[in-house]
Every structure is written in structure tokens, then in C-alpha cells.
Amino acid sequence: MLNTANTLSVFALGGINEIGKNMYVLEYGDDLLIIDCGSKFPDESLLGVDLIIQDISYLQQHQDKIRALLVTHGHEDHIGGIPYLLKQLNIPVYATRLTLGLIDLKLREHGLLRDTQRIVINSDSTFQFGDINVSFFKTSHSIPDCLGIVFQTPQGTIVHTGDFKFDLTPVGGDYADLHKMAEIGKNGVLLLLSESTNAERPGFSLSERVVGEHIEEAFRKADQKIFISTFASNVHRIQQIIDAAIKTNRKIGLLGRSMVNVVSVAEELGYLTIPEGILIETDQINGLDPERVVVICTGSQGEPMAALSRLSTGNFRQVSVLPGDTVILASSPIPGNEKSVSRIVDNLFLLGAKVIYGSGSTSGMHVSGHGFQEELKLMLTLMKPKYFIPIHGEYRMLQQHRALAESIGVEGDHIFILNNGDVVDIEQSTARQTRSVQAGHVFVDGLGVGDVGKMILRDRKLLAEEGMLLIILTMSKTDGKLLTSPDTISRGFVYERGAEELYKELDELVVTIVKNSARPNRNRRNDLKHSIRKSVEKLLYARTKKRPMIVPFIIEI
């Protein structure tokens, strides 16, 4: 292993060449620091998978060196994997008050709260981990209490920006610390890791306050109940919804477990201001005049079990969307979620609702929490790094960020476009990328972590697309003859009553195969199953052009 006592190594186990499951590692000598530990939601190809987290094999192999998990902010793609990490590695967690409050919800749910050391930090905190000094600076994002991190090492200064934008009129006065950033850059930055989410979008992002103005205007125009869906973690937007409800004399109901939990934590910690009597219980919503109600709910990304999806199909027991109600989607669909969101919008229109939806620029109900090109260039200009690693983005975004860095003077051969696991080693203040460590996806499926692999996903895909055929053979244990006709059960393939001739042909084929086979012992039984599977597969494809999963099952009596 190249990592010697004087080598500083930087790499990602998640968050490069992808959006989500962020995890970055900084290692020097006997000290290893982890930055963020997020999760990622699966796309529709990962059937049955609930969550995607990081492969932490490298961390498990070097757990004696791990000093801390440092968390930049409280979004799921930065904290969602923490319970799964802590079940394997008991390490201290450093985060701001709100971020730690959201992490605590997860730790309590997983039974880890009592055994986890949690340290509250702010932008003025400093820590010494071996030869690495760690400090922080405030950034603006779509959730309060966000930090960038500065690592002062014997090899030079490393900066991780976290997620950021430069909002000059932020809600709640959550200003980015431009002066501190400039001071960090003035003192010299050897390597900058900066997020790339909006590297393709020119100009500057809009202020979150713009959304508040549009929300208030929509509330004043609404005649009946208002349903508004947004990310539960977007505390700034929730505050603006609360403010608009107060100005338009409406009470607020909360739907969705994550919405209730986040609002509770944010209010308790002082990040939300909610006057007494504004919040109402779900069962009180129908008892008020429709023009006096706002419902804030989860599900803006089309999640099938979230509140908005259930409302759109009339499956929310206590509350209904009625003709004339206004439904606002205060978000933009994340790539991959467009179909699900469109389905919900269609359903809401069928219910007779007035629906305000679309990308942020068209509806005015959403602005991004990630900086556009000019903001990414401003961060690069403030930090003046010698070396640069674009992170938190898909490959095209990383390449666009590379071009932005070159445009402000970073040398092209000092920019590293990496994959998860690629290591940048720094010795004598010179960086190079020549090796990799193990990295990848781990799937969470119910209570199982890492149990689902390529074979299982392939089988699930086959079952979903082609169905299954179960062929049950009842045979004599003494002479290996069939005692009854084969029993064929179809699931998701073809309906038996509509395919009598096909099933008759299948039975005849199976009987013939059994008669021509030798008396089955343990080995012969597997040969018989293989022969049935191959022959039946060939017949079915010839007759139906389908290849269902074929499962022969032998019962010996």
C-alpha cells in the first residue's frame, strides 16, 4: 500500500460520478477522517431495493485509524447511511445542532442513540486529530446549519465545500461566510473538493426568498384547501409556507412521518418559528372551513407510499383532495422521478384539483439549493486551489466543473476526474492518482444489508417481466415413476384457463422426459430438473416468445 506515514490520501466511497450516498475519506499516517455518510434511493431497475449505501470494506479494514465522522449538513444523501455505518463501526459523529437532531431521529429508530458519541459543532469549532487540524466555515444551502470543512495537514490545506450556493438574501439570515472563505484561500489551499450538481447551469441560482413570494401569492388566490408538497428537510421553505399561512389566515396540518419528525425537531431546536395554535392535527382538517386550511405533505418526488401519492389516488384515510382544492408541488423532479411525478399530477387533475407544478423556473415554487456555474467559479476563485477534485455529480457534471476550474486558472493536469474508490495521494505537496481502493454499492432490502446481489436482481427482473412457471412432479421413491400427472402453476406468465392446449403440451413433454430418464438419485434428480427446465424453456419460447422462470419441484413418495 502506498499510504506511508508522510502520504496524505483523499478519496470517495460514494458521491463521485453519481448524485447521492456521499462519503469522502481523508487519511494521513495513523489518522482517518470520514466526511458525510449518505444514502441513495434506487431507480426502478432495482426491484425491491429500499436504499443504496456505500461499501465500507476499506473502513472496516482500517477501523483502528478512524477518528471521526464529520457531517456537512442534514440531507439524506449525506446522513442516510449513518445508522448502517455505525452498526459496523462505533465512531464519534460531529455535526451541527440541526444536523445532529436529524441524525438522532435515525439513531433512535435503529436503537443506536445511547451507544453513539455525538459532538455538536458550529462554524467556529476546531479539532485536532493527530497531525490534522479541522475547522469549518458557514455555507448557504436548502437546509440550515450547513458547513464546509478545512483540513490543515503537514502536506497542505484541504477544503471540502459540502453542498452550497451563494444566496445573498437567505431565509433566516443563514449567510455564507465569504470573508472566512477568502481568508482560507489567502492562506493557501492545496486541494479543493467542490460539489458539481449544477455545473451545467449558467449564471447564478435564485434566492429562496423568491419562492416565498410565489407561495404567498398562490395562497391568496386559492379558494379552498391548499396542499403543498416539498422536501421535509427544506426547513427554510417550510418556514415560508408557515409565514404565508399566517398572512392568509390559515391553519396548518402536516402529513407524512418525515414531515412531522423534521418539523418537530426544527421547531424544538429553534430553526422554525411556529406561533401557538397554527398547527392542527390531521383529524381536525375536515372540521375547518376549506379556505382556512393548508396541508404540508411529503411526496414531491412521486414516492408511491408518501402522502401526496396516496392523496392523489384517494387512499389517504383522514383527508381527501376535493374539486377546487389547490395542490402545489414546491420542488423539481429529480432525474428519474419524472414519470412518477407526472402520474401524480394526472391523478390530481382527475380529482378536480388546481395543480401548480413543473420545474422551479416555470412554476416559481422551487429554487435549487446548489450553486450554478458563476457560484462554482466564485468558490474556486475564493479558494484558489493548486489541485481540484469535482465531487457530488454525474460524469458530465464533473467534466463541466473541470472546464469552469480551468477557466479561472486551475491547471488542467491538476484537476482529477475520479470514480468512487480512486485515490489521490499527496506527497511533498504534489498530488497524483495511481491507485484505487474497494468501493461500490450495497443494497438495503428490508432488514437485509448486502443480501441482494446481481443474481437476485436478475431473478426479480425476470419474474417481473416474464413471470414464473412452477412444475411439481410427484414421483415414486422406489422406481422413479410419476405417480400423478405433473402439476403446473403459473404466476405472471399466462392464465391457465386461456392456454389449455399449451399446458397440455407442457404436461406431455414433462412426462416424456421423466419416462426417458434414469431412476433419479440425488445427482440424477438435478439432471432431471435441468433437462425439464431446458426443454420447457425451448417449447415456451417457440409458442409464446417468452422466457419465464421455470422451477421444477420433485416430491418423492
NORLINKA-V96046 format. One record per residue. N is the residue number from 0. PSI is psi as a letter, one per 40 degrees, with the letter a starting at -180 (none if undefined). BURIAL is # if it has 24 or more other ideal C-beta (glycine too) atoms within 12 Angstrom, else .. Layout:
BEGIN
n=N psi=PSI burial=BURIAL
n=N psi=PSI burial=BURIAL
END
This chain:
BEGIN
n=0 psi=h burial=.
n=1 psi=d burial=.
n=2 psi=g burial=#
n=3 psi=i burial=.
n=4 psi=d burial=.
n=5 psi=e burial=.
n=6 psi=h burial=#
n=7 psi=h burial=#
n=8 psi=h burial=#
n=9 psi=h burial=#
n=10 psi=i burial=#
n=11 psi=h burial=#
n=12 psi=e burial=#
n=13 psi=i burial=#
n=14 psi=e burial=#
n=15 psi=h burial=#
n=16 psi=f burial=#
n=17 psi=i burial=#
n=18 psi=h burial=#
n=19 psi=i burial=#
n=20 psi=f burial=#
n=21 psi=h burial=#
n=22 psi=h burial=#
n=23 psi=i burial=#
n=24 psi=h burial=#
n=25 psi=h burial=#
n=26 psi=h burial=#
n=27 psi=h burial=#
n=28 psi=b burial=#
n=29 psi=e burial=.
n=30 psi=h burial=#
n=31 psi=h burial=#
n=32 psi=h burial=#
n=33 psi=h burial=#
n=34 psi=h burial=#
n=35 psi=i burial=#
n=36 psi=g burial=#
n=37 psi=i burial=#
n=38 psi=i burial=#
n=39 psi=h burial=#
n=40 psi=i burial=#
n=41 psi=i burial=#
n=42 psi=i burial=.
n=43 psi=e burial=.
n=44 psi=e burial=.
n=45 psi=g burial=#
n=46 psi=h burial=.
n=47 psi=e burial=.
n=48 psi=h burial=#
n=49 psi=d burial=#
n=50 psi=i burial=#
n=51 psi=h burial=#
n=52 psi=a burial=#
n=53 psi=i burial=#
n=54 psi=h burial=#
n=55 psi=f burial=#
n=56 psi=d burial=.
n=57 psi=d burial=#
n=58 psi=d burial=#
n=59 psi=d burial=.
n=60 psi=d burial=.
n=61 psi=f burial=#
n=62 psi=d burial=.
n=63 psi=e burial=.
n=64 psi=e burial=#
n=65 psi=h burial=#
n=66 psi=d burial=#
n=67 psi=i burial=#
n=68 psi=h burial=#
n=69 psi=h burial=#
n=70 psi=h burial=#
n=71 psi=d burial=#
n=72 psi=i burial=#
n=73 psi=f burial=#
n=74 psi=i burial=#
n=75 psi=d burial=#
n=76 psi=e burial=#
n=77 psi=e burial=#
n=78 psi=e burial=#
n=79 psi=d burial=#
n=80 psi=e burial=#
n=81 psi=d burial=#
n=82 psi=d burial=#
n=83 psi=d burial=#
n=84 psi=d burial=#
n=85 psi=d burial=#
n=86 psi=d burial=#
n=87 psi=d burial=#
n=88 psi=h burial=#
n=89 psi=g burial=.
n=90 psi=i burial=#
n=91 psi=i burial=#
n=92 psi=h burial=#
n=93 psi=h burial=#
n=94 psi=i burial=#
n=95 psi=i burial=#
n=96 psi=d burial=#
n=97 psi=d burial=#
n=98 psi=d burial=#
n=99 psi=d burial=#
n=100 psi=d burial=#
n=101 psi=d burial=#
n=102 psi=d burial=#
n=103 psi=d burial=#
n=104 psi=d burial=#
n=105 psi=d burial=#
n=106 psi=d burial=#
n=107 psi=d burial=.
n=108 psi=d burial=.
n=109 psi=e burial=#
n=110 psi=f burial=.
n=111 psi=e burial=#
n=112 psi=d burial=.
n=113 psi=d burial=.
n=114 psi=e burial=.
n=115 psi=h burial=#
n=116 psi=h burial=.
n=117 psi=h burial=#
n=118 psi=h burial=#
n=119 psi=h burial=.
n=120 psi=i burial=#
n=121 psi=a burial=.
n=122 psi=e burial=#
n=123 psi=e burial=.
n=124 psi=i burial=#
n=125 psi=i burial=.
n=126 psi=i burial=#
n=127 psi=h burial=.
n=128 psi=g burial=#
n=129 psi=b burial=#
n=130 psi=e burial=.
n=131 psi=h burial=#
n=132 psi=h burial=.
n=133 psi=h burial=#
n=134 psi=i burial=#
n=135 psi=i burial=#
n=136 psi=i burial=#
n=137 psi=i burial=#
n=138 psi=i burial=#
n=139 psi=i burial=#
n=140 psi=a burial=#
n=141 psi=e burial=#
n=142 psi=i burial=#
n=143 psi=i burial=#
n=144 psi=f burial=#
n=145 psi=i burial=#
n=146 psi=i burial=#
n=147 psi=i burial=#
n=148 psi=h burial=#
n=149 psi=h burial=#
n=150 psi=h burial=#
n=151 psi=h burial=#
n=152 psi=i burial=#
n=153 psi=d burial=.
n=154 psi=e burial=#
n=155 psi=a burial=#
n=156 psi=h burial=#
n=157 psi=h burial=#
n=158 psi=h burial=#
n=159 psi=h burial=#
n=160 psi=d burial=#
n=161 psi=a burial=#
n=162 psi=i burial=#
n=163 psi=i burial=#
n=164 psi=i burial=#
n=165 psi=g burial=#
n=166 psi=h burial=#
n=167 psi=e burial=.
n=168 psi=g burial=.
n=169 psi=i burial=#
n=170 psi=h burial=#
n=171 psi=e burial=#
n=172 psi=f burial=.
n=173 psi=g burial=#
n=174 psi=i burial=#
n=175 psi=i burial=#
n=176 psi=g burial=#
n=177 psi=d burial=#
n=178 psi=d burial=.
n=179 psi=d burial=#
n=180 psi=d burial=#
n=181 psi=d burial=.
n=182 psi=d burial=.
n=183 psi=d burial=#
n=184 psi=d burial=#
n=185 psi=d burial=.
n=186 psi=e burial=.
n=187 psi=h burial=.
n=188 psi=h burial=#
n=189 psi=d burial=#
n=190 psi=h burial=#
n=191 psi=h burial=#
n=192 psi=h burial=#
n=193 psi=i burial=#
n=194 psi=i burial=#
n=195 psi=e burial=#
n=196 psi=d burial=#
n=197 psi=f burial=#
n=198 psi=e burial=#
n=199 psi=e burial=#
n=200 psi=h burial=#
n=201 psi=i burial=.
n=202 psi=a burial=.
n=203 psi=i burial=.
n=204 psi=i burial=#
n=205 psi=i burial=#
n=206 psi=i burial=#
n=207 psi=d burial=#
n=208 psi=d burial=#
n=209 psi=d burial=#
n=210 psi=d burial=#
n=211 psi=d burial=#
n=212 psi=d burial=.
n=213 psi=d burial=#
n=214 psi=d burial=#
n=215 psi=d burial=#
n=216 psi=d burial=.
n=217 psi=d burial=#
n=218 psi=d burial=#
n=219 psi=d burial=.
n=220 psi=e burial=.
n=221 psi=h burial=#
n=222 psi=d burial=.
n=223 psi=a burial=#
n=224 psi=i burial=#
n=225 psi=h burial=#
n=226 psi=h burial=#
n=227 psi=h burial=#
n=228 psi=h burial=#
n=229 psi=i burial=#
n=230 psi=h burial=#
n=231 psi=d burial=#
n=232 psi=e burial=#
n=233 psi=g burial=#
n=234 psi=d burial=#
n=235 psi=d burial=#
n=236 psi=d burial=#
n=237 psi=d burial=#
n=238 psi=d burial=#
n=239 psi=d burial=#
n=240 psi=d burial=#
n=241 psi=d burial=#
n=242 psi=d burial=#
n=243 psi=d burial=#
n=244 psi=d burial=#
n=245 psi=d burial=#
n=246 psi=d burial=.
n=247 psi=e burial=#
n=248 psi=f burial=.
n=249 psi=i burial=#
n=250 psi=i burial=#
n=251 psi=h burial=#
n=252 psi=i burial=#
n=253 psi=h burial=#
n=254 psi=h burial=#
n=255 psi=h burial=#
n=256 psi=d burial=.
n=257 psi=d burial=#
n=258 psi=d burial=#
n=259 psi=d burial=#
n=260 psi=d burial=#
n=261 psi=d burial=#
n=262 psi=d burial=#
n=263 psi=d burial=#
n=264 psi=d burial=#
n=265 psi=d burial=#
n=266 psi=d burial=#
n=267 psi=d burial=.
n=268 psi=e burial=#
n=269 psi=e burial=.
n=270 psi=e burial=#
n=271 psi=h burial=#
n=272 psi=h burial=.
n=273 psi=h burial=#
n=274 psi=i burial=.
n=275 psi=h burial=.
n=276 psi=e burial=.
n=277 psi=d burial=#
n=278 psi=h burial=#
n=279 psi=i burial=#
n=280 psi=i burial=.
n=281 psi=d burial=#
n=282 psi=e burial=.
n=283 psi=e burial=.
n=284 psi=d burial=#
n=285 psi=e burial=.
n=286 psi=e burial=.
n=287 psi=i burial=.
n=288 psi=h burial=.
n=289 psi=d burial=#
n=290 psi=e burial=.
n=291 psi=e burial=#
n=292 psi=h burial=#
n=293 psi=h burial=#
n=294 psi=h burial=#
n=295 psi=h burial=#
n=296 psi=i burial=#
n=297 psi=i burial=#
n=298 psi=e burial=#
n=299 psi=e burial=#
n=300 psi=e burial=#
n=301 psi=e burial=#
n=302 psi=h burial=#
n=303 psi=d burial=.
n=304 psi=e burial=.
n=305 psi=i burial=#
n=306 psi=d burial=#
n=307 psi=d burial=#
n=308 psi=d burial=#
n=309 psi=d burial=#
n=310 psi=d burial=#
n=311 psi=d burial=#
n=312 psi=e burial=.
n=313 psi=f burial=.
n=314 psi=e burial=.
n=315 psi=h burial=#
n=316 psi=d burial=.
n=317 psi=e burial=.
n=318 psi=i burial=#
n=319 psi=i burial=#
n=320 psi=h burial=#
n=321 psi=i burial=#
n=322 psi=h burial=.
n=323 psi=e burial=.
n=324 psi=i burial=#
n=325 psi=h burial=#
n=326 psi=h burial=#
n=327 psi=h burial=#
n=328 psi=g burial=#
n=329 psi=g burial=#
n=330 psi=i burial=#
n=331 psi=i burial=#
n=332 psi=h burial=#
n=333 psi=h burial=#
n=334 psi=h burial=.
n=335 psi=d burial=.
n=336 psi=e burial=#
n=337 psi=d burial=.
n=338 psi=d burial=.
n=339 psi=d burial=#
n=340 psi=d burial=#
n=341 psi=d burial=.
n=342 psi=d burial=#
n=343 psi=d burial=#
n=344 psi=d burial=#
n=345 psi=d burial=.
n=346 psi=d burial=#
n=347 psi=d burial=#
n=348 psi=d burial=.
n=349 psi=d burial=.
n=350 psi=e burial=#
n=351 psi=e burial=.
n=352 psi=i burial=#
n=353 psi=h burial=#
n=354 psi=h burial=#
n=355 psi=h burial=#
n=356 psi=a burial=#
n=357 psi=i burial=.
n=358 psi=i burial=.
n=359 psi=d burial=#
n=360 psi=d burial=.
n=361 psi=d burial=.
n=362 psi=d burial=#
n=363 psi=e burial=#
n=364 psi=e burial=#
n=365 psi=h burial=#
n=366 psi=i burial=#
n=367 psi=i burial=#
n=368 psi=e burial=#
n=369 psi=h burial=#
n=370 psi=i burial=#
n=371 psi=a burial=#
n=372 psi=d burial=#
n=373 psi=d burial=.
n=374 psi=d burial=#
n=375 psi=d burial=#
n=376 psi=d burial=#
n=377 psi=d burial=#
n=378 psi=d burial=#
n=379 psi=d burial=#
n=380 psi=d burial=#
n=381 psi=d burial=#
n=382 psi=d burial=#
n=383 psi=f burial=#
n=384 psi=i burial=#
n=385 psi=d burial=#
n=386 psi=i burial=#
n=387 psi=h burial=#
n=388 psi=h burial=#
n=389 psi=h burial=#
n=390 psi=i burial=#
n=391 psi=g burial=#
n=392 psi=i burial=#
n=393 psi=i burial=#
n=394 psi=d burial=.
n=395 psi=d burial=.
n=396 psi=d burial=#
n=397 psi=d burial=#
n=398 psi=d burial=.
n=399 psi=d burial=#
n=400 psi=d burial=#
n=401 psi=d burial=#
n=402 psi=d burial=#
n=403 psi=d burial=#
n=404 psi=d burial=#
n=405 psi=d burial=.
n=406 psi=d burial=.
n=407 psi=e burial=#
n=408 psi=e burial=.
n=409 psi=h burial=#
n=410 psi=h burial=.
n=411 psi=d burial=.
n=412 psi=e burial=.
n=413 psi=e burial=#
n=414 psi=h burial=#
n=415 psi=h burial=#
n=416 psi=h burial=#
n=417 psi=i burial=#
n=418 psi=i burial=#
n=419 psi=h burial=#
n=420 psi=d burial=#
n=421 psi=h burial=#
n=422 psi=h burial=#
n=423 psi=h burial=#
n=424 psi=h burial=#
n=425 psi=h burial=#
n=426 psi=h burial=.
n=427 psi=f burial=.
n=428 psi=f burial=.
n=429 psi=h burial=.
n=430 psi=i burial=#
n=431 psi=i burial=.
n=432 psi=h burial=#
n=433 psi=e burial=.
n=434 psi=i burial=.
n=435 psi=i burial=.
n=436 psi=i burial=#
n=437 psi=h burial=.
n=438 psi=i burial=#
n=439 psi=a burial=#
n=440 psi=i burial=#
n=441 psi=h burial=#
n=442 psi=h burial=#
n=443 psi=h burial=#
n=444 psi=g burial=.
n=445 psi=b burial=.
n=446 psi=e burial=.
n=447 psi=h burial=.
n=448 psi=h burial=#
n=449 psi=e burial=#
n=450 psi=d burial=.
n=451 psi=h burial=#
n=452 psi=a burial=.
n=453 psi=d burial=.
n=454 psi=d burial=.
n=455 psi=d burial=.
n=456 psi=d burial=#
n=457 psi=d burial=.
n=458 psi=d burial=.
n=459 psi=d burial=#
n=460 psi=d burial=.
n=461 psi=d burial=#
n=462 psi=d burial=#
n=463 psi=d burial=.
n=464 psi=d burial=.
n=465 psi=e burial=#
n=466 psi=a burial=#
n=467 psi=i burial=#
n=468 psi=h burial=#
n=469 psi=h burial=#
n=470 psi=h burial=#
n=471 psi=h burial=#
n=472 psi=h burial=#
n=473 psi=h burial=.
n=474 psi=i burial=#
n=475 psi=h burial=.
n=476 psi=d burial=.
n=477 psi=d burial=.
n=478 psi=e burial=.
n=479 psi=e burial=#
n=480 psi=i burial=.
n=481 psi=h burial=#
n=482 psi=d burial=.
n=483 psi=i burial=.
n=484 psi=i burial=.
n=485 psi=i burial=#
n=486 psi=h burial=.
n=487 psi=h burial=#
n=488 psi=h burial=.
n=489 psi=h burial=#
n=490 psi=h burial=.
n=491 psi=e burial=.
n=492 psi=c burial=#
n=493 psi=i burial=#
n=494 psi=h burial=.
n=495 psi=d burial=.
n=496 psi=d burial=.
n=497 psi=e burial=.
n=498 psi=f burial=.
n=499 psi=d burial=.
n=500 psi=d burial=.
n=501 psi=d burial=#
n=502 psi=d burial=#
n=503 psi=d burial=.
n=504 psi=d burial=.
n=505 psi=d burial=#
n=506 psi=d burial=#
n=507 psi=d burial=.
n=508 psi=d burial=#
n=509 psi=d burial=#
n=510 psi=d burial=#
n=511 psi=d burial=.
n=512 psi=d burial=#
n=513 psi=d burial=#
n=514 psi=d burial=.
n=515 psi=e burial=.
n=516 psi=i burial=#
n=517 psi=i burial=.
n=518 psi=h burial=.
n=519 psi=h burial=#
n=520 psi=a burial=.
n=521 psi=d burial=.
n=522 psi=d burial=.
n=523 psi=d burial=.
n=524 psi=d burial=#
n=525 psi=d burial=.
n=526 psi=d burial=.
n=527 psi=d burial=#
n=528 psi=d burial=#
n=529 psi=d burial=.
n=530 psi=d burial=#
n=531 psi=d burial=#
n=532 psi=d burial=#
n=533 psi=d burial=.
n=534 psi=d burial=#
n=535 psi=d burial=#
n=536 psi=d burial=#
n=537 psi=d burial=.
n=538 psi=d burial=#
n=539 psi=d burial=#
n=540 psi=d burial=.
n=541 psi=d burial=.
n=542 psi=d burial=.
n=543 psi=e burial=#
n=544 psi=f burial=.
n=545 psi=i burial=#
n=546 psi=g burial=#
n=547 psi=i burial=#
n=548 psi=h burial=#
n=549 psi=h burial=#
n=550 psi=g burial=#
n=551 psi=h burial=#
n=552 psi=h burial=#
n=553 psi=h burial=#
n=554 psi=h burial=.
n=555 psi=h burial=.
n=556 psi=none burial=.
END
